Amino acid sequence: ESYFRNEYVIETVDGDYYHQDYLDEHGIVELEDGDYASEEDCVRTPSGGYLLRRRVANDRSYVIINDCAYESDEVFYCNASEKYFPHDPYECVEVNGKTYYADYAPETTEQE
């Protein structure tokens, strides 16, 4: 067992302790709220930060797309593909009161 001075030690959300100089070696990342966790237990945010996956998995204010956690107001649901897309860079269109990613939107006929 190794012992370090407390000022150099961080505790993860799982109760494990690591020396601050060796976090990268152990895959430990700092979360956006200042806690620390294993990168394997996290999802990225569009800004490049980390959130703990189990904290956002059932939180309706987030949507996880391709292992990235978006706030729910940053995404839209495509009724054709039945998937969520981030507003940036995808274009959302509305047809007959339903939202679609522009590439999947149904064709409409203009009536004059």
C-alpha positions as CSV (number, residue, x, y, z in Angstrom):
1,E,0.0,0.0,0.0
2,S,1.2,3.5,-0.8
3,Y,0.6,6.6,1.3
4,F,0.4,10.2,0.1
5,R,0.0,13.5,1.8
6,N,-3.7,14.4,1.9
7,E,-3.2,17.5,-0.1
8,Y,-2.2,15.4,-3.1
9,V,-5.0,12.8,-2.9
10,I,-8.4,13.0,-4.6
11,E,-11.4,10.8,-3.9
12,T,-13.6,9.5,-6.7
13,V,-17.4,9.3,-6.5
14,D,-16.9,5.6,-5.9
15,G,-14.7,6.2,-2.8
16,D,-11.4,5.3,-4.4
17,Y,-8.3,7.4,-3.7
18,Y,-5.7,8.5,-6.3
19,H,-2.6,10.8,-6.2
20,Q,-3.5,13.8,-8.3
21,D,-0.4,13.4,-10.5
22,Y,-1.5,10.0,-11.7
23,L,-5.1,10.5,-12.6
24,D,-4.5,10.1,-16.3
25,E,-2.7,6.8,-15.8
26,H,-5.8,5.5,-14.0
27,G,-8.3,7.0,-16.4
28,I,-9.7,9.4,-13.7
29,V,-11.3,12.6,-15.0
30,E,-12.8,15.7,-13.3
31,L,-16.5,16.0,-13.7
32,E,-18.2,19.4,-14.4
33,D,-19.3,19.5,-10.8
34,G,-15.8,19.1,-9.5
35,D,-16.1,15.5,-8.4
36,Y,-13.8,12.8,-9.9
37,A,-14.7,9.5,-11.6
38,S,-13.4,6.8,-13.9
39,E,-13.7,8.0,-17.5
40,E,-15.4,4.7,-18.3
41,D,-18.3,5.7,-16.1
42,C,-18.7,9.1,-17.8
43,V,-20.2,10.7,-20.9
44,R,-18.8,13.8,-22.6
45,T,-20.6,17.0,-23.0
46,P,-20.6,19.1,-26.2
47,S,-18.2,21.5,-24.4
48,G,-15.7,18.7,-23.7
49,G,-16.5,18.2,-20.1
50,Y,-17.6,15.0,-18.3
51,L,-20.8,14.0,-16.5
52,L,-21.3,10.8,-14.5
53,R,-23.3,8.5,-16.7
54,R,-25.5,7.2,-13.9
55,R,-26.4,10.7,-12.9
56,V,-27.7,11.7,-16.3
57,A,-29.1,8.3,-17.6
58,N,-32.5,8.8,-16.0
59,D,-32.4,12.6,-15.9
60,R,-34.9,13.9,-18.4
61,S,-33.0,17.2,-18.7
62,Y,-30.3,15.3,-20.7
63,V,-30.3,13.2,-23.8
64,I,-27.3,10.9,-24.6
65,I,-26.4,10.8,-28.3
66,N,-23.3,8.8,-29.3
67,D,-21.9,8.8,-25.8
68,C,-22.3,12.6,-25.5
69,A,-24.8,14.1,-23.0
70,Y,-26.8,17.0,-24.4
71,E,-29.2,19.2,-22.4
72,S,-32.7,18.4,-23.6
73,D,-33.1,21.9,-25.1
74,E,-30.1,21.3,-27.3
75,V,-31.7,18.4,-29.2
76,F,-34.8,17.6,-31.2
77,Y,-36.6,14.3,-31.9
78,C,-36.8,13.2,-35.5
79,N,-40.2,11.4,-36.1
80,A,-38.9,9.6,-39.2
81,S,-35.7,8.1,-37.8
82,E,-37.1,7.9,-34.2
83,K,-33.7,9.3,-33.0
84,Y,-32.6,12.5,-31.3
85,F,-30.3,15.0,-33.1
86,P,-28.4,18.0,-31.6
87,H,-29.6,21.3,-33.1
88,D,-26.0,22.1,-33.9
89,P,-25.1,21.0,-36.6
90,Y,-28.4,19.4,-37.7
91,E,-31.3,21.3,-39.2
92,C,-34.7,20.7,-37.6
93,V,-37.8,21.2,-39.7
94,E,-41.5,20.9,-38.7
95,V,-44.0,19.3,-41.0
96,N,-47.6,18.9,-39.9
97,G,-46.7,19.6,-36.3
98,K,-43.9,17.0,-36.1
99,T,-40.2,17.6,-36.0
100,Y,-37.7,16.0,-38.4
101,Y,-34.1,16.2,-39.3
102,A,-34.2,18.0,-42.6
103,D,-32.8,15.0,-44.6
104,Y,-35.6,12.8,-43.3
105,A,-38.5,15.2,-43.6
106,P,-41.4,14.0,-45.7
107,E,-42.2,15.7,-48.9
108,T,-45.0,18.2,-48.8
109,T,-47.1,19.6,-51.6
110,E,-47.8,23.3,-51.5
111,Q,-51.4,24.1,-52.1
112,E,-52.2,27.5,-53.5
